[in-house]
Amino acid sequence: MKVTIDKNSGYCFGVEYAIQMAEEEMEHTDTLYCLGDIVHNSMEVKRLHEKGLRIITREQLQELKDCKVLIRAHGEPPETYQLALKNNIELIDASCPVVLKLQNRVKHAYDKMAEVKGQVVIYGQKGHAEVIGLTGQTRDEAIVVSSEEDLENIDYGRPVTLFSQTTKSTKGFYKMKDLIESRIQQESLPEKGAFFDANDSICRQVSNREPQLQKFSHEHQIIIFVSGKKSSNGKALFEVCRQENPRSYFIENELEIDSAWFKAGDSVGICGATSTPMWLMENVARHIRDLTV
C-alpha cells in the first residue's frame, strides 16, 4: 500500500501558537493551568499533561489564586480577565489573533446595535469555548444559532448583525445568511440593507481546508481521518472527506484502525483536523504501513 499524509492537515496557526507558548512556559514552571483542553485532541492533552499542563474548568478557576493560567487559542470572555486580576492570577494569553480580532468586531457591533435596539447573532456551536468568548463581548446577549430552528429566536422587526464562529463551515454560514435575508423579506421590511449586516468571520486557514480535502479525498482509494472526538472542526472536515470518498474512516489514534478496511494496492490518504498534531498522523501512517493486507 502507498500511504500519504496530507501536507495541508494538522495544526492551524492559533493552535500551534498556543501549544508553543505552553511548552515554553513549562520549561521553567512546575505547574501550568489551562482553562479547558488546550486542543480538542486527547492524545496531545495527555502528552502535555506529562510535561506539567493541568486542565481546569471554569468552576475550578474560581478557586485558584497566585498561579499561572494559560488561555488557549479559543479566547475568553471579559469576566475571565476580571477574575484573574481579583485572584492575582498571571494569565498566559495564547488567544488566536484571528479570534481576538473577531471579539473586537463583535464588541463594536454590539455597541452599535445597542443604539438602534438591534441584535448580534452568532452562527456557532452553543457552549463552544470560542462562542463563550464571543458572546461575552455582548454581556451574553448575543443570539447563538446552530440550526434553522434557532432562527426563530431572532426578532426580524429589529436590526440584525451576523457573525460566525471562526471554525464553522463556509457553506453553513451562507445558508444561515440566506435564510435570515429571506425572513427579513417575508416581513416586508423597508431598506433591507439597513436591517441586516452579515459578516463572514470564518478563518480562511480553516475554510480553505475544505477544497483541499475534497481534492485529497479524490486522490486516494481510502481516507483515514485523524481527529479528537470533541473537535467540531474535525467532525465538519470528516464529513467533507466522506462526501467525496465513501471509504473514509474517522479515528482518534492508530489503535482504532481495522485492517479489514484495506485492500492490497490501496492508495491510503491520512489527514486530520486543525487540532490534530502531525506526530499523531505519522504514528497512524507507520501503523498502516506495518499492516499485512
C-alpha positions in Angstrom: 0.0 0.0 0.0 1.0 3.6 -0.6 0.4 5.8 2.4 0.4 9.6 2.1 -0.1 12.2 4.8 -1.9 15.4 3.7 0.6 18.2 3.9 -2.2 20.7 4.5 -3.6 18.9 7.5 -2.5 19.5 11.1 -2.5 22.4 13.5 -3.7 25.8 12.4 -1.6 28.8 13.4 -3.7 29.5 16.5 -3.4 26.0 18.0 0.3 25.7 17.1 1.0 29.1 18.8 -0.9 28.1 22.0 1.0 24.8 22.3 4.3 26.5 21.7 3.5 29.1 24.4 2.5 26.3 26.9 5.7 24.3 26.2 7.9 27.3 26.6 6.3 28.3 29.9 6.5 24.8 31.3 10.3 24.8 30.8 10.6 27.0 33.9 7.2 26.4 35.6 6.4 23.2 37.6 2.6 23.5 37.0 0.8 25.5 34.4 -3.0 25.5 34.4 -5.0 25.7 31.2 -8.7 26.8 31.1 -10.2 23.9 29.2 -8.5 21.5 26.8 -5.7 23.3 25.1 -6.7 21.4 21.9 -9.5 19.1 21.2 -7.3 16.0 21.0 -6.9 13.7 23.9 -3.6 12.3 22.8 -2.0 15.8 22.7 -3.6 16.7 26.0 -2.1 13.6 27.6 1.4 14.4 26.2 1.3 17.9 27.6 -0.1 16.7 30.9 3.1 14.6 31.3 5.0 17.9 30.9 3.0 19.6 33.7 0.0 21.2 32.0 -3.1 20.8 34.2 -6.6 21.3 32.6 -9.1 23.1 34.8 -12.8 24.0 34.4 -14.3 27.5 34.9 -15.6 26.4 38.3 -12.1 25.4 39.4 -10.7 28.7 38.1 -12.8 30.5 40.7 -10.9 28.8 43.5 -7.3 29.5 42.1 -5.1 32.2 43.4 -1.5 33.3 42.9 -0.7 31.0 40.0 -0.3 30.9 36.2 -3.2 30.1 33.8 -3.0 29.6 30.1 -5.8 31.0 27.9 -6.0 28.7 24.9 -6.5 29.8 21.2 -10.3 29.9 21.6 -10.1 33.1 23.6 -12.0 34.1 26.7 -14.8 36.5 27.8 -14.0 39.7 29.7 -15.0 38.2 33.1 -12.1 35.7 32.9 -9.6 38.6 32.9 -11.5 40.4 35.7 -11.3 37.3 37.8 -7.6 36.9 37.1 -7.0 40.5 38.4 -9.1 39.8 41.5 -7.3 36.5 42.4 -3.7 37.6 41.4 -3.6 35.1 38.6 -1.0 35.6 35.9 -2.6 34.9 32.5 -0.5 33.4 29.7 -2.7 34.6 26.8 -2.5 32.4 23.8 -5.7 33.6 22.2 -5.6 33.2 18.5 -5.1 36.7 16.8 -8.0 35.9 14.4 -10.3 35.2 17.4 -9.2 38.3 19.2 -9.9 40.4 16.1 -13.4 38.9 15.9 -14.0 39.6 19.6 -13.3 43.2 19.0 -15.6 43.3 15.9 -18.4 41.7 17.9 -18.0 44.2 20.8 -18.1 47.1 18.3 -21.2 45.7 16.6 -22.9 45.1 20.0 -22.3 48.8 21.0 -23.7 49.9 17.6 -26.7 47.6 17.8 -27.5 48.9 21.3 -28.0 52.3 19.9 -30.7 51.1 17.5 -32.2 48.3 19.7 -30.6 45.7 17.3 -29.3 42.2 17.8 -26.0 40.4 17.4 -26.3 36.9 16.0 -23.5 34.4 16.1 -23.5 31.3 13.9 -21.7 28.7 16.0 -21.8 25.8 18.4 -23.6 26.6 21.6 -21.3 26.1 24.6 -18.1 26.1 22.5 -15.2 27.9 24.1 -14.8 30.4 21.3 -18.5 31.1 21.2 -18.5 31.7 25.0 -15.7 34.3 24.4 -17.7 36.0 21.7 -21.0 36.2 23.5 -19.1 37.6 26.5 -18.4 40.7 24.4 -22.1 41.3 24.3 -22.8 40.7 28.0 -24.2 37.3 26.9 -27.0 38.9 24.9 -25.9 37.6 21.5 -28.2 35.1 19.9 -26.3 31.9 19.0 -27.7 29.9 16.1 -26.6 26.4 15.3 -29.6 25.2 13.2 -32.6 26.5 11.3 -34.8 26.1 14.3 -32.6 28.6 16.2 -33.5 31.3 13.7 -36.9 31.5 15.5 -35.1 33.3 18.3 -34.4 36.3 16.1 -36.8 39.3 16.0 -36.9 40.2 12.3 -38.5 43.5 13.1 -35.2 44.7 14.6 -31.8 45.2 13.1 -29.5 42.2 12.9 -25.7 41.9 12.7 -24.5 38.3 11.9 -21.1 36.8 12.6 -19.7 33.3 12.5 -17.5 31.2 14.8 -14.2 31.1 13.0 -14.1 27.3 12.6 -17.6 26.9 11.2 -18.4 25.7 7.6 -18.5 28.5 5.0 -21.4 26.7 3.3 -23.3 26.6 6.6 -22.7 30.3 7.2 -24.0 31.4 3.9 -27.0 29.1 4.2 -27.9 30.9 7.5 -27.3 34.3 5.9 -29.7 33.5 3.1 -32.3 32.2 5.5 -32.2 35.3 7.6 -32.4 37.5 4.5 -35.4 35.5 3.3 -37.1 36.0 6.6 -36.5 39.7 6.5 -38.0 39.9 3.0 -41.1 37.9 4.2 -41.6 40.6 6.9 -41.7 43.2 4.1 -39.4 45.4 5.9 -38.2 48.5 4.0 -34.5 49.2 3.3 -33.3 45.6 3.9 -29.7 46.6 3.9 -30.2 48.8 7.0 -31.7 45.9 8.9 -29.1 43.2 8.2 -25.3 43.2 8.2 -23.7 39.8 7.5 -20.0 39.3 8.3 -18.2 36.2 7.1 -15.8 35.9 10.0 -14.6 32.3 9.2 -10.9 31.8 9.4 -9.6 31.3 5.9 -6.9 28.9 7.0 -9.7 26.7 8.3 -12.2 27.2 5.4 -9.5 26.6 2.8 -9.1 23.1 4.2 -12.4 22.0 2.7 -11.5 22.3 -1.0 -8.0 20.9 -0.2 -9.6 17.9 1.5 -12.0 17.4 -1.4 -9.1 17.1 -3.8 -7.1 14.9 -1.4 -10.0 12.6 -0.9 -10.3 12.0 -4.7 -6.7 11.2 -5.0 -6.8 8.1 -2.7 -8.8 4.9 -2.6 -9.2 5.1 1.2 -9.1 8.1 3.6 -8.1 7.8 7.3 -9.2 11.0 9.1 -7.4 11.5 12.5 -9.1 13.8 15.0 -10.2 14.1 18.6 -13.9 13.2 19.0 -14.6 16.5 20.7 -13.3 18.6 17.8 -16.2 20.3 16.0 -13.8 21.3 13.2 -12.8 17.6 12.9 -16.4 16.4 12.6 -17.1 19.0 9.9 -13.9 18.2 7.9 -14.5 14.5 8.1 -17.9 15.0 6.5 -16.2 16.7 3.6 -14.0 13.6 3.1 -16.9 11.2 3.5 -19.0 13.0 0.9 -16.1 12.8 -1.6 -14.9 9.3 -0.7 -17.3 6.7 0.9 -14.2 4.7 2.1 -13.4 7.4 4.7 -12.9 6.4 8.4 -12.7 8.6 11.5 -10.2 7.6 14.1 -8.7 9.2 17.2 -5.4 7.1 17.1 -3.8 4.1 15.5 -5.4 1.7 17.9 -8.8 2.2 16.3 -7.6 1.1 12.9 -9.2 -2.1 11.4 -7.1 -4.0 8.9 -10.3 -5.1 7.2 -10.7 -1.6 5.8 -7.7 -2.0 3.5 -7.2 -3.9 0.2 -3.9 -4.8 -1.4 -2.6 -2.0 -3.6 -4.8 0.7 -1.9 -3.6 4.3 -2.0 -4.2 5.5 1.5 -4.6 9.2 2.4 -4.1 10.3 6.0 -5.5 13.7 7.0 -6.8 15.5 10.1 -8.4 18.5 11.8 -6.8 21.8 12.7 -6.4 20.3 16.2 -4.6 17.1 15.0 -0.8 17.0 15.7 1.5 15.9 12.9 3.2 13.3 15.2 -0.1 11.6 15.6 -0.8 11.3 11.9 2.8 10.0 11.5 2.0 7.3 14.1 -1.0 6.3 12.1 1.0 6.2 8.9 3.6 3.9 10.4 0.9 1.6 11.8 -0.8 1.3 8.4 2.5 0.6 6.6 3.1 -2.3 9.1 -0.2 -3.9 8.3 -0.2 -7.1 6.2 -3.0 -6.9 3.7 
